[in-house]
Amino acid sequence: MKTIYLVRLPRRGKRLWFSHLLNFFMLTNGFFLHLPTIHAEGEDMTPTPTWGTTSLADASGFSGKRNHTEEDSLKEAISTEAIWFGASEEVSIATRHEIPIGKAPSIVTVITAEEIEHQGHRTFVEILRTIPGFEILKDVSFGAVSPVVRGLVGSEKIRVMLNGHLVNTPLSGGAFTRFDDFPVENIKRIEIIRGPGSAVYGENAFLAVINIITKDAKDIDGVKVVTGFGSFDTYEENVIFGETYGKVNISGMAHYRQTSGFDGTVESDRQTLLDREFATSASRAPGSVRDGRQQFDLNLKMVYKDFYVEGMYLNKDKEPFVGPQFALTGESDIENNYVFGEAGYKKTFEEKFTIKPRIYYDQFDDDFFIESLPDGTTIQNTSGVPVTFPDGVIGNGRVSEKVVGTEIPFDYQLLDNNLLTIGFEYRLINQTNVRFSSNFRPDTLDPLPQIQDFSDEFPFLKEVTRRIWSLYLQDAWNITDTINLTLGIRHDQYSDFGDATSPRSAITWAFMKNASLKVLYGEAFRAPSFEEMYIINQPAIEGNEDLDPETIRSYEVGLSYQVNKYVACSVNYFYNDIEDLIGMRTLENDSDTSRFENLGDAHVQGLEMETKVDITKGNYLFMNYTYQNPEDNRGNELPFVARHYGNFGVNVQPWKYINTNLSTFVSGSRSRDDGDPAEHRDDLPSYALLNLSLIAKEFFKTMEVQGTVLNLLDKDYSDPGPVSIPDDLPRPGRTFFIGLSYQF
């Protein structure tokens, strides 16, 4: 079940935004560069660097003291940074530069490797459910994860990066089909922006930005072997390695995972309805969903001085859960292949000017073998005549997307307290090698005795090329030692639908020691995916080349406070104004066909709260709560989204060899969409999931054993399903995983 949304700004307005903000940058930089400074008599005029981690007591960049020693300067720098909440933890996702999390001009969450291990997560997507503003749903059509962020559903609205490299596929716009099962052992940390990020990153940075940062050579320093097994015949092997050879650092992983997948029962499906209409008995319901997966990953990273090279290969073979026609079948298989390579360089000149060029190549290969309706099904052809398919309705589509790109950012330190970033990016995307075969004629839906190739006559996608030219500008000012201003703008020009301009502004203020306030404004866009624009010759779905991009204006206020050395908390308010959401609308002249269109607008406001209590080393409490109120432009509540949900838990280390973590995810009730009125089905009820993780470590050299039980109390709950599956989509009950690792 896929929901898509979109917004467009008038082109003239976008150009004015870009022109006015550029003029503002030039005027403000000129003003501060020529600002006269009055110094006290006898004051030392030696400049002291103030960007990043040193004192900003004087905005002109002078120290105001005579004969500072290096030790005094260091103490002053530490003292200044200690004012900021989260000064000891730096992030790069908000600005592309390392900056204390309290100063970051975004609402940022950081998940460390230690937290991931303590909570017993096995895959990347399991981690996201613990993040405020995030909820995880299952897609009925192809079994992919459909994350909900701040009230809106859609993986295509979330930009996912691996070490800064974009991994979203141009076909669907999302990354979760491939990366939902990404292994956790090689993750050093995950940085997450909740809110728009197009001013920095451009495409797909609509609701959130996620950067998975993997471990490097010094983090691993050897070889770690991990093996494990769990529910649904799950088996996993992972080898991570890291070593330094002179000036060369090499790190990476080799990972394999297979599972038969959750096998929950669907009592009734769309074929059940067809059986009633045509007096047949083809439905496999009651029957089990199909969620088997097999995945192989390779990742390698090499660093030599200021040069780096990174590559990845991922192969995933999976089943479609239920299927695109919401009917249980037995033959479908989906294979995804992904490879990327990137090379980059960083060079700083005279400690003022830095250039960080990079080039990259990505290739996404998809092979969809789909039995959309089961053996013996009967449907109507385009002439309204009933036709029967003894072997089911089968289609096989294959496509490749090839991406070549380069990015050249420049950083220039105009003053010691000011950093200007200018960047250029170019991406060339080719959708090619489109093949389609089926056991029916796509134009008439008449059955064929065997599968035939229709690639030339009826391709299911157009072979197209998309070129993206991007220019971005960011100006970050440490105005005082407690106030920071960040202004940014990015302009993206697409060859196939037009342009988009994304400005942002942010003020962060440390109004008291260990407390910071953020006031943020940002705009973002989400370009229509190739699937939404270029799908053709499909009886159920029709693309639309006239789509406009989704757009969002976001207003945020965040407050963070370190109450004492034990307790830290934060509260964030957000309001999102979204336009031109993309979704599918049934055609007036054909009730069996839906077309991608800009459906309308939405407004979402909400509140996010987090608290962590560090009792002693390794012993802590954590909790978060999210309230959100998503509505369309008519005031109707958006479907499938809980207004209230949260996480809370406790981590206990009773002994240096033992760690225990108990956590709970709680979700409120979720409403239906307009096509599923309450008189047909009630809203989905609230539920709570209790998870337990136990680690035994270092009892024998570097050996570690971990056991995790998810949904410990075996809670029965469902994700929202289409009307044709009245009991919704079953989700797993109690499951377990046991892992063993050893470091060489």
C-alpha positions in Angstrom: 0.0 0.0 0.0 1.8 3.1 -1.2 1.0 6.7 -0.5 2.7 9.5 -2.4 2.5 13.2 -2.0 3.9 16.3 -3.8 4.3 20.1 -3.9 5.3 22.7 -6.4 6.6 26.3 -6.0 6.0 28.8 -8.8 9.2 28.9 -10.9 9.4 32.7 -10.7 9.0 32.5 -6.9 11.8 30.0 -6.7 14.2 32.2 -8.7 13.3 35.2 -6.5 14.0 33.1 -3.4 17.4 32.2 -4.8 18.3 35.7 -5.9 17.2 37.4 -2.6 19.1 34.9 -0.4 22.2 35.2 -2.5 22.1 39.0 -2.2 21.6 38.6 1.5 24.7 36.4 1.8 26.8 38.9 -0.1 25.5 41.9 2.0 25.9 40.2 5.4 29.4 38.8 4.5 30.5 42.3 3.3 29.0 43.9 6.4 30.8 41.6 8.9 34.0 41.7 6.9 34.2 45.5 7.2 32.6 45.8 10.7 34.8 48.1 12.8 35.9 46.6 16.1 36.7 48.6 19.3 39.3 47.1 21.6 40.2 47.9 25.1 43.5 49.7 25.8 46.4 47.3 25.8 44.3 44.5 24.2 46.2 41.8 22.3 45.3 42.0 18.6 46.4 38.5 17.7 43.6 36.6 16.0 42.3 33.5 17.7 40.4 30.9 15.6 36.9 30.6 16.8 35.1 28.3 14.3 33.9 24.9 15.6 35.4 24.2 19.0 37.0 27.4 20.2 35.9 30.6 21.9 33.5 33.0 20.2 33.7 35.6 22.9 34.5 38.3 20.3 32.7 38.1 17.0 35.5 39.8 15.1 37.8 36.9 15.8 40.2 38.5 18.3 40.9 37.0 21.7 40.6 40.1 23.9 43.4 38.8 26.2 47.2 39.2 26.2 49.7 36.3 26.1 47.4 33.3 26.1 49.3 30.0 26.4 48.1 27.0 24.4 46.8 25.5 27.6 44.8 28.6 28.4 43.3 28.6 24.9 42.4 25.0 25.2 40.7 25.5 28.6 38.8 28.5 27.1 37.7 26.4 24.1 36.5 23.6 26.4 34.7 26.0 28.6 32.9 27.7 25.7 31.7 24.4 24.2 30.6 23.1 27.6 27.9 25.8 27.5 26.1 23.9 24.7 23.9 20.9 25.3 25.5 17.9 23.7 28.8 19.6 23.2 30.7 16.4 23.6 28.8 14.7 20.7 29.3 16.0 17.2 27.3 15.3 14.1 27.9 16.1 10.4 24.5 15.3 8.9 23.0 18.7 9.5 25.6 20.9 7.8 28.1 18.4 6.2 30.6 19.5 8.8 31.3 18.3 12.3 29.4 20.4 14.8 28.2 19.9 18.4 24.7 18.4 18.3 23.3 21.4 20.3 24.5 23.8 17.6 23.3 21.7 14.7 20.6 23.6 12.7 18.3 20.6 12.6 16.5 18.2 15.0 19.1 15.4 15.1 19.1 12.0 16.7 22.2 9.9 17.0 22.1 6.2 17.6 25.5 4.7 18.7 26.8 1.1 18.1 26.6 0.6 21.9 22.9 1.5 22.0 22.2 -0.8 19.0 23.9 -3.7 20.7 22.2 -3.1 24.0 18.7 -3.2 22.5 19.5 -6.3 20.5 18.5 -4.9 17.1 19.5 -7.2 14.2 18.6 -5.0 11.2 18.6 -1.3 10.3 14.9 -1.0 10.2 14.4 -2.4 13.7 16.4 0.6 15.0 14.1 3.2 13.4 11.1 2.2 15.5 12.9 3.5 18.5 13.3 7.0 17.0 10.7 9.8 17.9 8.5 10.7 15.0 9.1 7.3 13.3 6.7 4.3 12.9 7.2 1.2 10.8 4.5 -0.4 8.6 4.6 -3.4 6.2 3.8 -2.8 2.5 1.1 -5.3 1.3 2.2 -5.3 -2.3 5.9 -6.2 -2.3 6.7 -6.7 1.4 8.9 -3.7 1.7 9.0 -1.5 4.8 6.8 1.6 4.7 8.1 4.0 7.3 5.9 6.7 8.7 7.6 10.0 9.6 5.8 12.8 11.3 2.4 11.7 10.1 3.1 10.8 6.5 3.7 7.3 5.0 6.3 6.7 2.3 9.9 5.5 2.1 10.4 7.6 -1.0 10.2 10.7 1.3 13.2 9.7 3.3 16.8 10.1 2.1 19.0 7.2 3.2 22.8 7.4 2.8 25.6 5.0 3.6 28.7 7.1 4.7 27.2 10.1 2.9 26.4 8.2 -0.3 22.7 8.3 -1.5 21.3 4.8 -1.8 17.6 5.6 -2.8 16.6 3.9 -6.1 15.3 6.2 -8.9 12.6 3.6 -9.7 10.5 3.9 -6.5 12.4 6.8 -4.8 12.9 4.7 -1.7 15.8 2.7 -0.1 14.0 0.3 2.3 13.4 -2.5 -0.2 17.2 -3.1 -0.2 18.3 -1.6 3.1 15.6 -2.7 5.6 17.7 -5.8 6.5 21.1 -4.0 6.5 23.2 -5.6 9.2 24.0 -3.8 12.4 27.5 -5.2 13.4 29.3 -2.9 11.0 27.4 0.3 12.0 29.4 2.8 14.0 26.5 5.2 14.4 23.4 6.4 12.7 22.7 10.1 12.4 19.1 11.1 11.7 17.5 14.5 10.8 13.8 14.6 11.5 12.5 17.3 9.2 13.3 18.5 5.7 16.9 18.5 4.4 16.6 19.4 0.7 18.5 22.7 1.3 21.6 20.5 2.0 20.9 17.3 0.1 18.3 17.9 -2.5 16.3 14.9 -3.7 14.4 12.6 -1.3 15.3 14.7 1.8 11.6 15.5 2.3 10.6 14.2 5.8 13.9 12.9 7.1 17.6 12.2 6.3 19.4 9.2 7.6 23.1 8.6 7.3 24.5 5.1 8.2 28.1 5.5 9.2 30.1 2.3 9.2 33.1 1.4 11.3 36.6 2.2 10.0 39.9 0.4 10.5 40.6 1.8 13.9 37.1 0.9 15.2 37.5 -2.8 14.2 41.3 -3.4 14.4 41.2 -6.9 13.3 38.4 -9.4 12.3 35.1 -10.0 14.0 33.0 -13.0 13.0 29.3 -13.0 13.9 26.9 -15.9 13.4 23.3 -16.5 14.6 20.0 -18.1 14.1 16.4 -17.3 15.1 12.7 -17.6 14.4 11.4 -18.5 10.9 14.5 -20.5 10.1 16.6 -17.3 10.2 20.3 -17.8 9.7 23.0 -15.1 9.5 26.7 -14.8 9.0 28.7 -11.6 9.1 32.4 -10.9 8.9 33.6 -7.4 9.6 37.3 -6.4 9.2 39.5 -3.4 9.6 43.3 -3.0 9.4 45.9 -0.4 8.9 48.8 -1.0 6.5 51.2 1.9 6.8 49.2 4.9 5.6 46.4 2.8 4.1 43.3 2.0 6.2 41.0 -0.8 4.9 37.7 -1.8 6.4 34.5 -3.6 5.3 32.1 -6.5 5.7 30.8 -9.6 4.1 27.3 -10.5 5.2 24.8 -13.3 4.4 21.3 -13.7 5.8 18.4 -15.9 4.9 15.0 -16.5 6.5 11.7 -18.2 5.5 10.0 -15.1 7.0 6.9 -14.5 9.0 4.0 -16.8 8.0 1.0 -15.1 9.5 -2.5 -16.1 8.2 -4.7 -14.0 5.9 -8.3 -15.2 6.2 -9.7 -13.5 3.1 -8.1 -11.7 0.1 -9.0 -10.1 -3.2 -9.3 -13.5 -4.9 -11.9 -14.4 -2.3 -14.0 -11.6 -3.7 -13.4 -12.7 -7.3 -14.4 -16.2 -6.4 -17.8 -14.9 -5.2 -18.2 -12.9 -8.4 -17.4 -15.7 -10.8 -18.4 -18.7 -8.7 -14.8 -20.1 -8.7 -12.6 -21.4 -5.9 -9.1 -20.2 -6.8 -8.3 -18.3 -3.5 -5.5 -19.6 -1.3 -7.0 -17.8 1.7 -7.1 -18.7 4.5 -3.4 -18.9 3.8 0.0 -17.6 4.9 1.7 -14.5 3.7 5.1 -15.0 2.0 8.0 -13.0 3.6 11.0 -15.1 2.8 14.3 -13.3 2.1 17.9 -14.1 1.2 20.5 -11.3 1.2 24.2 -11.0 0.5 26.2 -7.8 1.1 29.8 -6.8 0.5 31.2 -3.4 1.6 34.8 -2.2 1.3 36.3 1.1 2.2 40.0 2.2 1.7 41.5 5.5 2.9 45.0 6.8 1.9 45.9 10.2 3.4 43.2 12.5 2.0 41.9 10.0 -0.6 39.2 7.5 -0.2 37.5 4.8 -2.2 34.4 2.9 -1.2 32.2 0.3 -2.9 29.3 -1.9 -2.1 27.5 -4.9 -3.7 24.1 -6.0 -2.5 22.0 -8.9 -3.8 18.5 -9.5 -2.3 16.0 -12.2 -3.3 12.6 -11.9 -1.6 8.9 -12.8 -1.7 6.2 -10.2 -2.0 4.3 -10.7 1.3 0.8 -10.7 -0.3 1.2 -9.2 -3.8 0.2 -6.1 -5.9 -3.3 -7.4 -6.5 -3.8 -8.2 -2.7 -4.2 -11.9 -3.5 -2.2 -14.8 -2.0 -0.2 -16.7 -4.6 2.7 -19.1 -4.7 5.1 -18.2 -7.5 6.2 -14.6 -7.1 9.9 -13.8 -6.7 11.6 -10.4 -6.6 15.4 -10.0 -7.1 17.2 -6.7 -6.4 20.9 -6.1 -7.2 22.7 -3.0 -6.2 26.3 -1.8 -6.7 28.0 1.5 -6.1 31.5 2.9 -6.2 32.7 6.2 -5.0 36.0 8.0 -4.9 36.8 11.3 -3.2 39.5 13.7 -2.0 39.8 16.4 0.6 42.4 19.2 0.4 42.7 22.3 2.6 44.7 25.4 1.5 46.1 27.8 4.1 43.6 26.6 6.7 40.9 28.7 5.0 39.8 27.0 1.9 38.8 23.4 1.6 37.7 21.4 -1.5 36.1 17.9 -1.3 35.3 16.6 -4.8 33.9 13.2 -5.3 32.7 11.0 -8.2 30.4 8.0 -8.0 28.5 5.3 -10.0 25.4 3.4 -9.0 23.5 0.6 -10.7 20.1 -0.7 -9.5 18.9 -3.9 -11.2 15.4 -5.2 -10.5 13.7 -8.4 -11.6 10.0 -8.7 -10.7 8.5 -12.1 -11.4 5.0 -11.6 -10.1 2.0 -14.0 -10.0 -0.6 -11.4 -9.2 -3.6 -13.7 -9.1 -3.4 -17.5 -8.3 -4.0 -20.6 -10.5 -7.5 -20.9 -11.8 -8.5 -17.3 -11.4 -11.2 -15.7 -13.5 -11.3 -12.0 -14.4 -12.8 -9.9 -17.1 -10.8 -8.8 -20.1 -10.9 -5.3 -21.4 -14.1 -6.2 -23.4 -15.9 -7.3 -20.2 -15.7 -11.0 -21.1 -14.7 -13.4 -18.3 -11.4 -15.2 -19.0 -9.7 -17.9 -16.9 -6.0 -18.4 -16.2 -5.1 -22.0 -15.3 -1.6 -21.0 -14.2 -2.5 -17.7 -12.6 -1.9 -14.2 -13.9 1.9 -13.8 -14.4 4.0 -10.9 -15.4 7.8 -10.5 -15.4 9.4 -7.1 -15.5 13.1 -6.2 -15.5 14.8 -2.8 -15.5 18.1 -1.2 -14.7 18.8 2.3 -13.4 22.4 3.6 -13.9 23.6 6.7 -12.1 26.8 8.7 -12.8 27.5 11.7 -10.7 29.9 14.2 -9.3 29.9 16.7 -6.5 32.3 19.5 -5.7 31.8 21.4 -2.4 34.0 24.3 -1.4 34.3 25.5 2.2 35.7 29.0 2.8 36.3 30.4 6.3 35.6 34.1 5.7 36.2 34.9 9.3 37.2 32.8 12.3 33.5 32.6 13.2 32.0 32.2 9.8 32.1 29.3 7.3 30.7 29.6 3.8 29.9 26.5 1.8 29.3 26.5 -1.9 28.6 23.2 -3.8 27.8 21.9 -7.2 26.4 18.5 -8.1 25.5 16.7 -11.3 23.6 13.4 -11.6 22.9 11.5 -14.9 20.3 8.8 -14.4 19.4 6.3 -17.2 16.5 3.9 -16.9 17.4 1.2 -19.4 17.2 -2.5 -20.2 13.5 -2.5 -19.7 12.0 -6.0 -20.4 8.5 -7.3 -19.9 6.9 -10.7 -20.5 3.5 -12.1 -19.4 1.0 -14.9 -19.9 -1.6 -12.3 -21.0 -1.9 -9.7 -23.6 -1.3 -6.3 -21.9 -3.8 -4.5 -24.2 -6.7 -7.0 -23.9 -5.9 -9.1 -20.8 -6.7 -12.2 -22.8 -4.8 -15.3 -21.5 -2.0 -16.9 -23.4 -0.9 -20.5 -23.4 2.6 -19.6 -22.2 4.6 -16.5 -21.1 5.5 -14.3 -24.1 8.0 -11.4 -24.5 6.3 -8.0 -25.0 9.3 -5.8 -24.3 9.2 -4.1 -27.7 5.4 -4.0 -28.1 4.3 -3.3 -24.5 7.2 -2.3 -22.2 6.0 -1.7 -18.7 8.3 1.3 -18.2 9.7 3.9 -20.5 13.4 4.0 -21.1 14.3 7.6 -20.1 17.2 9.8 -19.0 17.0 12.3 -16.1 19.7 14.9 -15.6 19.9 16.9 -12.4 22.0 20.0 -12.0 22.3 21.3 -8.4 23.8 24.3 -6.8 23.8 24.9 -3.0 24.9 27.6 -0.7 25.2 27.6 3.1 26.5 30.3 5.4 27.1 29.4 9.1 27.8 32.1 11.6 28.9 31.8 15.2 27.5 35.3 16.0 28.5 35.0 19.7 29.6 32.1 21.9 25.9 31.3 22.5 24.2 32.2 19.3 24.6 30.6 15.9 22.9 31.5 12.6 22.7 29.2 9.6 21.3 30.2 6.2 21.1 27.9 3.3 19.6 27.4 -0.1 19.7 24.8 -2.9 18.5 24.9 -6.4 17.9 21.6 -8.3 17.1 21.6 -12.1 15.6 18.4 -13.4 15.5 17.7 -17.1 12.2 15.9 -17.1 9.9 17.9 -14.9 11.4 21.3 -14.0 13.1 22.8 -11.0 12.9 23.2 -7.2 14.4 25.6 -4.8 14.8 24.8 -1.1 15.8 27.5 1.4 16.3 27.1 5.1 17.3 29.2 8.1 18.1 28.2 11.7 19.0 30.0 14.9 20.5 28.0 17.8 20.9 29.7 21.2 22.6 28.4 24.3 20.5 30.6 26.6 21.9 28.9 29.7 24.6 26.4 30.5 23.8 23.0 29.0 20.5 24.2 27.5 19.9 25.1 23.9 17.0 26.4 21.9 16.6 25.9 18.1 14.2 27.9 15.9 14.1 26.3 12.4 12.5 27.0 9.0 13.0 24.8 6.0 11.5 23.9 2.6 12.0 20.7 0.7 10.7 18.8 -2.3 10.3 15.2 -3.4 10.8 14.6 -7.1 8.3 12.2 -8.8 9.9 8.8 -9.1 10.4 7.0 -12.4 7.7 4.6 -11.4 5.2 7.4 -10.8 6.0 9.1 -14.1 6.9 6.4 -16.6 5.0 3.2 -15.8 2.9 2.2 -18.9 0.9 -0.6 -20.4 -0.2 -1.9 -17.1 -3.9 -2.7 -16.6 -3.9 -1.6 -12.9 -1.5 1.3 -12.7 -0.9 4.3 -15.0 2.0 6.7 -14.8 1.8 10.5 -15.2 4.5 12.6 -16.8 2.7 15.8 -15.8 3.3 15.3 -12.1 4.6 18.2 -10.0 7.0 17.5 -7.1 5.7 17.3 -3.6 6.8 20.3 -1.5 6.9 21.0 2.2 7.3 24.0 4.4 8.4 23.1 7.9 8.5 25.2 11.1 10.3 23.7 14.2 11.2 24.8 17.7 13.4 22.5 19.8 14.5 22.8 23.4 17.3 20.6 24.9 18.5 20.6 28.5 21.0 18.7 30.5 19.3 18.8 33.9 22.3 17.5 35.7 25.1 14.9 35.0 22.5 12.2 35.1 19.4 13.5 33.2 19.1 14.9 29.7 15.8 15.8 28.0 14.5 17.5 24.9 11.1 18.6 23.5 10.4 19.6 19.9 7.4 21.2 18.2 6.9 21.0 14.5 4.4 22.2 11.9 4.5 20.9 8.3 2.6 22.4 5.5 2.6 20.0 2.5 1.3 20.6 -1.0 0.8 18.4 -4.1 1.0 15.0 -2.4 1.3 12.3 -5.0 -1.0 9.3 -4.8 -3.1 7.0 -7.0 -6.6 7.9 -8.1 -9.1 5.6 -9.8 -9.9 6.6 -13.4 -13.5 7.8 -13.9 -13.8 5.7 -17.1 -12.1 2.6 -15.8 -12.6 1.5 -12.2 -9.9 -1.1 -12.5 -7.1 1.3 -13.3 -5.5 3.9 -11.0 -3.3 6.8 -12.1 -0.6 8.7 -10.2 -1.8 12.3 -9.6 -1.1 15.2 -7.3 -4.0 14.6 -4.9 -3.9 17.6 -2.6 -2.4 19.1 0.5 -1.8 18.1 4.1 -1.0 19.8 7.4 0.8 18.0 10.2 1.7 19.4 13.6 3.2 17.5 16.5 5.3 17.2 19.6 8.3 15.0 20.3 9.8 14.5 23.7 12.9 12.5 24.8 14.6 11.8 28.1 17.6 9.7 29.1 18.7 9.1 32.7 22.3 7.8 33.1 22.5 6.2 36.5 25.9 4.7 36.5 28.1 3.4 33.6 26.0 1.0 31.5 22.9 1.6 33.6 20.4 4.0 32.2 16.7 4.7 31.5 15.4 6.0 28.2 12.0 7.1 26.9 10.4 9.1 24.1 6.9 10.2 23.2 5.5 11.5 19.9 2.1 13.3 19.4 1.1 14.2 15.9 -2.0 15.5 14.2 -1.9 14.9 10.4 -4.8 16.3 8.4 -5.6 16.9 4.7 -6.8 20.2 3.4 -10.4 19.4 4.3 -9.6 18.7 7.9 -9.8 14.9 7.6 -7.4 12.8 9.6 -4.7 11.1 7.4 -4.9 7.3 7.5 -2.7 4.6 9.0 -1.0 6.9 11.4 -1.1 6.8 15.2 -1.5 10.1 17.0 0.3 8.8 20.0 3.3 6.5 20.3 6.5 6.1 22.1 9.3 4.0 23.5 10.6 3.5 27.0 13.1 1.1 28.6 15.9 0.3 30.9 19.5 -0.9 30.4 21.1 -2.7 33.3 24.7 -4.1 33.7 24.6 -6.0 37.0 28.1 -7.4 36.2 30.8 -6.4 33.8 30.1 -9.6 31.8 26.3 -9.2 31.6 24.1 -6.6 30.0 20.3 -6.6 30.1 17.9 -4.4 28.1 14.1 -4.3 28.4 12.2 -1.9 26.1 8.6 -1.3 25.1 7.1 0.3 22.0 3.6 1.6 22.4 1.3 2.7 19.6 -2.1 4.4 19.7 -5.0 3.5 17.5 -4.8 4.2 13.7 -7.5 5.4 11.4 -8.7 4.2 8.0 -8.6 6.1 4.7 -11.6 7.6 3.0 -12.2 4.5 0.9 -12.6 2.4 4.0 -15.3 4.1 6.1 -15.7 3.3 9.8 -18.9 1.4 9.2 -16.9 -1.2 7.3 -14.0 -1.6 9.7 -13.1 0.0 13.0 -9.9 1.9 13.5 -6.9 -0.3 14.2 -6.5 -0.7 18.0 -3.6 0.5 20.1 -0.9 -2.1 21.1 2.4 -2.4 23.0 5.4 -4.6 22.2 7.8 -5.6 24.9 11.4 -6.6 23.9 14.2 -8.2 25.9 17.9 -8.5 25.1 20.6 -10.2 27.1 24.3 -10.1 26.4 27.1 -12.2 27.9 30.5 -10.8 27.0 34.2 -11.4 27.5 33.6 -14.4 29.6 36.0 -16.2 27.2 38.5 -13.8 25.7 36.6 -11.7 23.1 33.6 -14.1 22.7 30.1 -12.6 23.1 26.7 -14.2 23.2 23.5 -12.3 22.7 19.9 -13.4 22.9 17.0 -11.2 21.9 13.2 -11.8 22.2 10.9 -9.4 20.3 7.3 -9.1 21.3 8.0 -11.0 24.5 4.4 -11.1 25.6 3.3 -12.5 22.2 1.0 -9.5 21.5 -1.4 -10.0 18.6 -1.4 -6.9 16.4 -1.8 -5.9 12.7 -0.7 -3.3 10.2 -3.4 -1.6 8.0 -4.4 -3.6 5.0 -6.6 -2.9 2.0 -10.4 -3.3 2.0 -10.0 -6.7 0.2 -8.1 -8.0 3.3 -10.7 -7.2 6.0 -8.6 -8.6 8.9 -5.6 -6.4 8.0 -2.0 -7.6 7.7 -0.8 -9.9 10.4 2.4 -9.1 12.2 4.8 -11.4 14.0 4.2 -12.6 17.5 7.0 -13.6 19.8 10.3 -14.1 18.0 13.9 -14.8 19.1 17.4 -14.5 17.8 20.6 -15.9 19.3 24.0 -14.5 18.1 27.6 -15.5 18.8 30.6 -13.3 18.0 34.3 -13.5 18.3 37.0 -10.8 17.7 40.4 -11.9 16.4 
